[in-house]
Structure formats: structure tokens, C-alpha cells
Amino acid sequence: MGAAMMLALLEDESQQHGPMQLLFTTNEETGMDGAFAIKEGQVTGDYLLNLDTEVEHDFTVSCAGGCHVHVKIPLLRDNNQPGYDAGLSITVTGLKGGHSGIEIN
């Protein structure tokens, strides 16, 4: 829906606006591949309207952002301990809010 809104705004000559730069990215929901391919300096606008929304007429003046983090943590295991299990559970807490479509507020 956001892509159609952006293209419609460009097409509508009754709307007054200065120069616009439109950015369309791919695979936002599955890894942000398109956004990660943007090179520094390619986006030169002073304002950002993020049209990634599920609600018509809503604009998000920000971005959720995204990053991939690879962490290596040394792990010592003692196979002789009672209750030893090959499974591993990792919990990440204390972070600021995030973005997962409309799953997180």
C-alpha cells in the first residue's frame, strides 16, 4: 500500500511539494536485505516518511531500523555434571522496544 501511495503522490499534479526522493526496499519482513544494500549518501532527503504501515492514511515519521548481530560467547560445558543437557536456552532482556510488523507496540 505504501508504494502505491508514494507513486500516486508523484502522479498527482494538484499536490504542491518540493523535490522528492522515493525509496523502495525489498525483503523488509524477512531480513531487511534491500535496506542493508543502501550505500551511504544514496538517501539525501531532510525528512523521512515511512509508509510501512497496515493502516491507510497513517504515516510513521521514523523507522524501526534493523541490524544483524553475530555474537560469539565462550561456553564451557561439563558433560559430567548431573542434569547436563545438550540443549541451550538464551534470554535477551533489558532492550528498548522494537519492531516486528504490528506484533510489538
C-alpha positions as CSV (number, residue, x, y, z in Angstrom):
1,M,0.0,0.0,0.0
2,G,2.9,2.4,0.8
3,A,4.4,2.0,-2.6
4,A,1.1,2.8,-4.3
5,M,0.6,5.9,-2.1
6,M,4.1,7.2,-3.0
7,L,3.6,6.7,-6.7
8,A,0.1,8.3,-6.6
9,L,1.6,11.4,-4.9
10,L,4.2,11.8,-7.6
11,E,1.4,11.4,-10.3
12,D,-1.0,13.9,-8.7
13,E,-0.1,17.4,-10.1
14,S,-2.6,19.1,-7.8
15,Q,-0.3,18.4,-4.8
16,Q,2.4,21.0,-4.2
17,H,5.7,19.7,-2.9
18,G,9.4,20.2,-3.4
19,P,11.8,17.6,-4.8
20,M,11.1,14.1,-3.5
21,Q,13.2,11.0,-3.3
22,L,11.3,7.8,-3.0
23,L,13.0,4.7,-1.7
24,F,11.6,1.2,-2.2
25,T,13.3,-1.7,-0.5
26,T,12.9,-5.5,-0.7
27,N,12.6,-8.3,1.8
28,E,11.8,-6.0,4.7
29,E,9.9,-8.7,6.6
30,T,12.4,-11.4,6.1
31,G,15.8,-9.8,6.7
32,M,15.9,-6.2,5.6
33,D,18.1,-7.2,2.6
34,G,17.1,-4.2,0.5
35,A,17.7,-1.7,3.3
36,F,21.1,-3.2,4.1
37,A,22.1,-2.7,0.5
38,I,21.7,1.1,0.6
39,K,25.0,2.9,0.4
40,E,25.9,6.0,2.5
41,G,24.9,9.1,0.5
42,Q,22.2,7.5,-1.6
43,V,19.4,8.9,0.5
44,T,19.8,12.7,0.7
45,G,16.4,13.9,1.9
46,D,15.9,16.0,5.1
47,Y,12.7,14.2,6.1
48,L,11.6,10.6,6.2
49,L,8.0,9.4,5.9
50,N,8.0,5.7,6.5
51,L,4.9,4.3,4.7
52,D,5.3,0.8,6.1
53,T,2.0,0.5,7.9
54,E,-1.1,-1.6,7.7
55,V,-3.5,1.3,8.2
56,E,-4.4,3.6,5.2
57,H,-3.8,7.3,5.9
58,D,-1.3,6.6,8.7
59,F,2.3,7.8,8.4
60,T,5.2,6.8,10.5
61,V,7.8,9.6,10.9
62,S,10.7,7.4,12.0
63,C,12.0,3.9,11.2
64,A,12.1,0.8,13.2
65,G,15.6,0.1,11.9
66,G,17.2,-3.3,11.9
67,C,20.5,-4.9,12.4
68,H,22.1,-8.3,12.3
69,V,24.3,-9.1,15.2
70,H,26.7,-12.1,15.3
71,V,27.8,-12.8,18.9
72,K,30.4,-15.3,20.0
73,I,30.3,-16.2,23.6
74,P,32.8,-18.7,25.1
75,L,30.9,-21.6,26.6
76,L,32.4,-24.1,28.9
77,R,30.4,-27.4,29.3
78,D,31.0,-30.1,31.8
79,N,29.4,-33.3,30.4
80,N,29.9,-35.0,33.8
81,Q,27.5,-32.7,35.7
82,P,24.2,-34.2,36.8
83,G,21.3,-32.8,34.6
84,Y,23.6,-32.0,31.8
85,D,21.6,-31.4,28.7
86,A,22.8,-30.6,25.2
87,G,20.1,-28.0,24.8
88,L,20.8,-24.3,25.3
89,S,18.5,-21.5,26.2
90,I,19.4,-17.9,25.7
91,T,17.4,-14.9,27.0
92,V,17.9,-11.3,25.9
93,T,16.3,-8.7,28.2
94,G,16.6,-5.0,29.0
95,L,16.4,-3.7,25.5
96,K,14.3,-0.8,24.2
97,G,11.1,-1.5,22.2
98,G,11.4,-3.0,18.8
99,H,9.6,-3.6,15.5
100,S,8.1,-6.8,14.3
101,G,5.4,-5.6,12.0
102,I,2.4,-4.9,14.2
103,E,3.4,-7.6,16.8
104,I,5.3,-5.2,19.1
105,N,4.0,-1.9,20.3
